[in-house]
Amino acid sequence: MDITNPTLKPYPAYKDSGVPWLGEIPAHWEMQPGFSAIREKQHKNTGMAETTVLSLSYGRIVIKPPEKLHGLVPASFETYQIVDPGDIIIRPTDLQNDWMSLRVGIARDRGIITSAYLCLRTVGPTIPEYTYWLLHAYDLMKVFYGMGSGLRQNLDFTDLKRMPVLVPPLPEQSAIAAFLTHIDTRVNRLIRVKRRMIVLLNEQKQAIIHRAVTRGLDPDVRLKPSGVEWLGEVPEHWEVRRLKSLITEAVAGPYGSSLTKAMYTKQGYRVYGQQQVIPDNFSVGDYYISAEKFAEMIRYHVTPNDVLVSVMGTVGRIAVVPESAEPGIINPRLVRYRPDFNKIRARYVQLAMQASPSQTQLAEGAKGTTMEGLNMQILGRLLILVPPLQEQDAILKNVDLGTQQLVSVINKAQREIDLIREYRTRLVADVVTGKLDVRGVDLAAYGDELAGLDEALADEDDEGEEEIDEVEEDAG
């Protein structure tokens, strides 16, 4: 897929910015210190003047629904700060450990947000929309991670006061902001389309798994009452077992101060968490601990065919440790199970726990806890339908064959999303730092930049639909 831009050109003349990570900038742009363009705004919510709670979510300032205000009471909101439309919010905390989050957003609503965040207003030579895109570009370029102080490297407004700010003429600022907002809207639409596609594909995948682990492969199998109302009838030669009776070892991840991010190293033994379990991909991630720490925490180590379950935040995700996984331990968000291989295959545990009956049990169990997480008691009581080992092997083979095309299309869609995001990141940085000139762009007619991307996605969506039809025919 070609997502380069043949329509946008560089500026006619450049000058050296004197800042290595900015490089050359348009000759007519100015570069000024941060304090000339932004000021810190600290407007406390004294007397509960405002009650609309805002949140910084994936780089956007959104209104937080009342049902998600866990543990907060109206009195505590007096410590929050008041935000007005056009204010720019930066999450300044934990620069050392969190390189993934989007830290900058612009407010569209009046409301209140935690005082732990920086609230900025624009002054002097820049307008809010352009300043937001500039700081957002710095965020994407990881500029803030070279700033900050303290053990966890937190930002303070003093870190931003001398930060270089690029200042085009005001009409050009407006053009840049309008162009990037236009592109952002289209990019987000494309990503939503791909996400919806992934959801539908995953639903089909789950339907195949559900049928296999609740009925097996024989459509004429004799059934018996399971004794569990929501399970209904099950194959008569299958057993209904609790998870705790199917494993030889269960270990919850370390809690308290025994493992903190301050203990992580650049190499050594891996620390596995939701970063690997949620996508079921053990090749990603770069958290390590030393050999000495690994020896101290050996009870949390993982071996191939261990089953890992996420128990905090995004709960109920399951992955099997592959043979290729590096030696390591689990973090506090996981529980490790070692199956009794005389009774059940590790991959079958994964499929059974991913099926809707198990997910329903886990979701109900999580609601009953104070942190909406899972614990060993909830997981141990989980009911699983267990066929004979030979039948488990046949089911696993059948599911792999029945879902491989779906998995292929899902992976393709996810790669598309990653490519679109890379495109957006590059374009934002190039436009805001003056590498591309958007003056005179007709937004109403502008489509060349994403036309190739739209067409490529449409073509691949057609291919995906054909593959889905084939899968449905095979499954039917």
C-alpha positions in Angstrom: 0.0 0.0 0.0 1.4 3.4 -1.0 0.6 6.1 1.5 3.1 8.7 0.4 1.9 12.1 -0.4 2.6 13.4 -3.9 0.6 16.6 -3.5 2.3 18.2 -0.5 5.6 19.8 -1.2 8.4 21.3 1.0 8.6 25.0 1.6 10.8 27.0 -0.9 13.4 28.1 1.6 14.7 26.7 5.0 17.0 27.7 7.8 18.7 25.7 10.5 16.7 25.7 13.7 19.7 24.9 15.8 17.8 22.1 17.5 18.9 18.6 16.3 15.5 17.0 16.6 13.8 19.8 14.7 16.4 20.1 11.9 15.7 22.8 9.3 12.5 24.9 9.5 10.9 27.2 7.0 12.9 30.4 6.6 10.0 32.7 7.5 9.0 30.8 10.7 10.2 32.0 14.1 11.3 29.9 17.0 10.6 31.1 20.5 10.8 29.7 24.0 7.8 28.0 25.4 6.8 30.7 27.9 6.2 33.1 25.0 3.4 30.9 23.7 1.9 29.0 26.7 1.2 29.7 30.3 0.3 27.3 33.1 -3.3 27.7 34.2 -4.2 26.7 37.7 -7.9 27.3 38.4 -9.0 25.2 41.4 -12.6 23.9 41.6 -13.2 25.6 44.9 -16.8 25.2 46.1 -17.5 22.6 43.5 -18.1 25.3 40.9 -18.0 22.7 38.1 -19.2 19.0 38.3 -18.5 17.7 34.7 -15.5 15.4 35.1 -13.1 15.2 32.2 -10.5 12.6 31.4 -7.5 12.3 29.1 -8.1 9.2 27.1 -5.9 8.1 24.2 -4.9 11.7 23.5 -8.4 13.1 23.7 -10.2 15.0 26.5 -13.5 13.3 27.1 -16.4 13.6 29.6 -16.1 10.8 32.1 -19.4 8.9 32.7 -20.6 9.0 36.3 -20.6 5.2 36.6 -16.8 5.2 36.0 -16.0 7.6 38.9 -15.0 4.7 41.1 -14.1 5.7 44.6 -14.5 9.4 44.1 -17.0 11.5 46.0 -18.1 15.1 45.2 -16.0 16.6 48.0 -12.8 15.1 46.4 -13.5 17.1 43.2 -12.7 20.3 44.9 -9.0 19.3 44.5 -9.5 19.2 40.7 -8.8 22.1 38.4 -11.3 23.8 36.0 -10.7 23.4 32.3 -12.2 25.6 29.5 -12.5 24.8 25.8 -9.2 25.5 24.1 -7.1 24.6 27.1 -4.3 22.1 26.5 -3.8 19.3 28.9 -0.6 17.3 29.4 -0.2 14.3 31.6 3.2 14.9 33.1 3.8 11.8 35.2 5.9 8.7 34.9 7.9 9.6 31.9 10.5 6.9 32.8 8.1 4.0 32.7 5.4 4.9 30.3 6.5 5.6 26.7 3.3 4.4 25.1 0.5 6.8 26.3 -0.5 9.9 24.4 0.0 12.7 26.9 -1.5 15.8 25.2 -5.1 16.7 24.6 -7.2 19.8 23.9 -10.4 20.5 25.8 -13.6 20.9 23.9 -15.8 21.2 27.0 -15.8 23.1 30.2 -15.3 20.8 33.2 -12.8 19.6 35.8 -9.7 17.4 35.5 -7.2 16.1 38.0 -4.7 18.6 39.3 -2.0 16.1 38.6 -2.1 17.2 35.0 -0.7 20.4 33.5 -3.4 22.7 32.2 -2.0 25.2 29.6 -3.5 28.2 27.9 -2.0 29.9 24.8 -0.7 33.4 24.8 1.1 35.7 22.4 2.0 34.4 19.0 0.1 31.1 18.8 -3.5 30.0 18.7 -4.8 27.0 20.7 -5.5 24.6 17.8 -2.1 25.0 16.3 -0.4 24.9 19.7 -2.2 21.6 20.5 -1.0 20.1 17.2 2.6 21.3 17.9 2.6 19.8 21.4 0.9 16.6 20.1 3.7 16.3 17.5 6.3 16.7 20.2 4.5 14.0 22.1 4.6 11.6 19.1 8.2 12.5 18.5 8.9 11.6 22.2 10.4 15.0 22.9 9.0 15.1 26.5 11.0 12.1 27.5 14.2 14.0 27.4 12.7 16.4 30.0 11.4 15.9 33.5 13.0 15.4 36.9 12.7 13.2 40.0 12.8 9.5 40.4 9.9 8.9 38.0 10.8 11.7 35.7 7.7 13.9 36.0 7.2 17.1 33.9 6.7 20.5 35.4 5.9 23.7 33.6 9.5 24.9 34.3 10.5 22.1 31.8 8.3 23.6 29.1 9.3 27.3 29.6 12.5 27.0 27.6 11.2 24.3 25.2 11.5 25.5 21.5 8.2 26.5 20.0 7.8 26.9 16.3 5.8 30.0 15.3 4.5 30.3 11.7 2.4 33.4 10.8 -1.1 33.3 12.3 -2.9 32.5 8.9 -0.5 29.6 8.5 -1.1 28.3 12.0 -4.9 28.2 11.2 -4.2 26.4 7.9 -2.0 23.8 9.6 -4.6 23.2 12.4 -7.4 22.9 9.8 -5.5 20.5 7.6 -4.4 18.2 10.4 -7.9 18.2 11.9 -9.3 17.2 8.5 -6.8 14.4 8.1 -7.3 13.2 11.7 -11.0 12.9 11.1 -10.5 10.7 8.0 -7.8 8.6 9.6 -9.9 7.9 12.6 -12.8 6.9 10.3 -10.6 4.4 8.5 -9.4 3.0 11.8 -12.9 2.6 13.1 -13.9 0.7 9.9 -11.0 -1.7 10.4 -11.8 -2.1 14.1 -15.4 -3.0 13.4 -14.1 -5.5 10.9 -11.9 -7.1 13.5 -14.7 -7.2 16.0 -16.9 -9.1 13.5 -14.2 -11.5 12.6 -13.4 -12.2 16.3 -17.1 -12.9 16.9 -17.0 -15.5 14.1 -13.9 -17.0 15.5 -15.5 -17.2 19.0 -18.5 -18.9 17.5 -16.3 -21.6 16.0 -14.5 -22.1 19.4 -17.8 -22.0 21.4 -19.3 -24.8 19.3 -16.2 -26.9 19.5 -15.7 -26.8 23.2 -19.4 -27.1 24.2 -20.6 -29.7 21.6 -17.4 -31.3 20.1 -17.1 -32.3 16.5 -19.8 -35.0 16.2 -23.2 -33.4 15.4 -24.9 -36.7 16.4 -23.3 -37.0 19.8 -25.6 -38.1 22.6 -26.2 -35.4 25.2 -26.8 -35.3 28.9 -27.9 -32.6 31.4 -24.8 -30.8 32.6 -26.3 -30.0 36.0 -25.5 -26.4 35.4 -28.5 -24.3 34.2 -26.5 -22.0 31.9 -24.5 -24.8 30.4 -27.5 -26.9 29.4 -26.9 -30.3 27.8 -23.4 -31.5 27.0 -21.9 -34.5 25.3 -22.6 -37.4 27.7 -19.0 -38.7 27.8 -17.6 -35.3 28.7 -16.8 -34.3 32.3 -17.8 -31.0 34.0 -14.7 -30.0 36.0 -13.6 -27.0 38.0 -10.4 -25.4 36.7 -8.6 -26.0 40.0 -9.0 -29.8 39.6 -7.3 -29.7 36.2 -4.0 -28.0 37.1 -0.9 -29.0 39.1 0.3 -25.6 40.1 -1.3 -22.1 40.4 0.7 -19.0 41.1 -0.6 -15.4 41.3 1.9 -12.7 40.2 4.0 -10.9 42.8 2.3 -8.1 44.7 3.5 -5.2 46.8 7.1 -4.0 46.5 8.6 -7.3 45.5 8.5 -6.2 41.8 8.4 -2.6 40.7 9.2 -0.9 37.4 12.3 0.6 39.1 13.7 -2.9 39.2 13.5 -3.4 35.4 16.7 -3.7 33.4 17.6 -3.4 29.7 18.4 -7.1 29.5 18.3 -10.3 31.5 15.1 -12.3 32.2 11.8 -11.3 30.7 8.9 -10.0 32.7 5.6 -11.1 31.1 2.3 -9.3 31.5 -0.8 -8.2 29.6 1.4 -6.8 26.9 2.0 -10.4 25.8 -1.2 -12.1 27.0 -3.8 -9.7 25.5 -2.5 -10.1 21.9 -1.2 -13.6 22.6 2.2 -12.6 21.3 5.3 -13.4 23.3 7.7 -11.7 20.9 6.7 -8.2 22.0 7.8 -6.3 25.1 11.1 -5.2 26.6 10.8 -5.5 30.3 13.6 -7.5 32.0 15.0 -8.2 35.5 18.5 -9.1 36.5 19.6 -12.7 37.1 19.8 -12.0 40.8 16.2 -10.8 40.9 15.1 -13.7 38.8 16.6 -16.2 41.2 14.8 -14.3 44.1 11.5 -14.6 42.2 11.9 -18.1 40.8 8.4 -19.1 42.0 6.9 -16.8 39.5 8.8 -18.2 36.5 7.1 -19.4 33.4 7.8 -22.5 31.3 6.4 -23.6 27.8 2.8 -24.7 28.0 2.0 -22.7 31.1 -1.4 -20.9 30.9 -1.3 -17.2 31.7 -4.5 -15.4 32.7 -4.9 -11.6 33.0 -6.6 -10.8 36.3 -6.5 -6.9 36.6 -7.8 -4.2 34.2 -8.5 -6.2 31.1 -9.4 -9.4 32.7 -10.0 -12.9 31.4 -7.5 -12.9 28.5 -5.6 -16.2 28.2 -2.4 -17.2 26.5 -0.2 -20.3 26.4 3.5 -19.8 26.8 5.1 -21.0 23.6 8.3 -23.1 23.3 10.1 -20.1 21.9 9.4 -17.8 24.9 12.5 -16.5 26.7 12.9 -17.5 30.4 11.1 -15.0 32.6 8.5 -14.4 35.3 4.9 -13.1 35.4 4.0 -9.6 36.6 1.3 -8.7 39.2 -1.5 -8.6 36.6 -1.2 -12.3 35.7 -1.9 -15.7 37.2 0.1 -18.7 36.0 -1.5 -22.2 35.7 0.4 -25.4 35.0 -2.1 -27.9 33.6 -2.3 -31.5 34.6 -1.3 -32.9 31.2 -2.8 -36.3 32.0 -6.2 -34.6 32.0 -6.1 -31.6 29.7 -4.0 -29.9 27.0 -2.7 -26.4 27.7 -4.2 -25.1 24.4 -7.5 -26.7 25.3 -7.5 -24.8 28.6 -7.0 -21.6 26.6 -9.9 -22.4 24.2 -12.2 -23.4 27.0 -11.5 -20.3 29.0 -11.9 -18.1 25.9 -15.4 -19.6 25.1 -18.4 -17.6 26.1 -19.6 -19.8 29.0 -16.2 -19.3 30.7 -16.0 -15.6 29.9 -19.5 -15.1 31.3 -18.5 -16.8 34.5 -15.3 -14.7 34.8 -17.2 -11.4 34.0 -19.7 -12.2 36.8 -17.0 -13.1 39.2 -15.0 -9.9 38.5 -18.1 -7.8 39.2 -18.2 -9.1 42.7 -14.7 -7.9 43.6 -13.8 -4.4 44.9 -11.4 -3.7 42.0 -13.3 -5.6 39.3 -10.5 -8.0 39.0 -10.1 -11.8 39.2 -8.6 -13.8 42.0 -7.5 -17.4 42.5 -10.8 -18.3 44.1 -12.9 -17.1 41.2 -10.7 -18.7 38.7 -10.4 -22.0 40.6 -14.2 -22.3 40.6 -14.5 -21.9 36.8 -16.4 -24.8 35.3 -14.9 -26.3 32.2 -16.2 -29.1 29.9 -13.5 -31.7 29.5 -13.6 -34.3 26.7 -11.1 -37.2 26.5 -7.5 -36.2 25.5 -7.8 -37.8 22.1 -10.9 -35.7 21.4 -9.2 -32.6 22.7 -6.5 -33.1 20.2 -9.0 -33.5 17.4 -10.9 -30.4 18.5 -7.8 -28.3 18.6 -6.8 -29.3 15.1 -10.3 -28.6 13.8 -10.5 -25.2 15.5 -7.0 -24.2 14.0 -8.1 -25.2 10.5 -11.5 -23.5 10.9 -10.1 -20.2 12.2 -6.8 -19.8 10.3 -8.4 -17.7 7.5 -10.1 -15.5 10.1 -6.9 -15.1 12.0 -5.1 -14.1 8.7 -7.7 -11.5 7.9 -7.6 -10.2 11.5 -3.9 -9.9 11.4 -4.1 -8.1 8.1 -6.6 -5.6 9.4 -4.4 -5.0 12.5 -1.4 -4.4 10.3 -3.5 -1.9 8.3 -4.3 0.0 11.5 -0.6 0.1 12.5 0.3 1.4 9.1 -2.4 4.1 9.2 -1.2 5.2 12.6 2.4 5.3 11.4 1.2 7.4 8.4 -0.6 9.8 10.7 2.3 10.2 13.1 4.7 10.9 10.2 2.3 13.4 8.6 1.6 15.3 11.8 5.3 15.6 12.5 6.2 16.7 9.0 3.5 19.3 8.8 4.0 20.8 12.2 7.8 21.0 11.9 7.5 22.6 8.4 8.8 19.7 6.3 5.5 19.9 4.2 3.7 23.0 3.1 -0.2 22.9 3.5 -0.8 26.5 2.5 -3.4 26.8 -0.1 -4.7 23.2 0.3 -8.4 23.0 -0.6 -9.8 20.8 2.2 -13.2 20.5 0.5 -11.6 18.9 -2.5 -8.6 17.4 -0.8 -8.5 13.6 -1.2 -5.3 12.6 -2.9 -3.4 12.2 0.3 -5.8 9.4 1.5 -7.3 8.3 -1.8 -4.7 5.6 -2.3 -5.2 4.5 1.3 -9.0 4.4 1.0 -8.8 2.4 -2.3 -6.3 0.0 -0.9 -8.4 -0.6 2.2 -11.5 -1.0 0.1 -9.8 -3.6 -2.1 -8.5 -5.5 1.0 -12.0 -5.2 2.6 -13.4 -6.9 -0.6 -10.7 -9.6 -0.3 -11.5 -10.0 3.4 -15.3 -10.4 2.7 -14.5 -13.1 0.1 -12.3 -14.9 2.7 -15.1 -14.6 5.3 -17.6 -16.0 2.9 -15.3 -19.0 2.3 -14.9 -19.5 6.0 -18.6 -19.3 6.6 -19.2 -21.9 3.8 -16.6 -24.2 5.4 -18.0 -23.7 8.9 -21.6 -24.2 7.7 
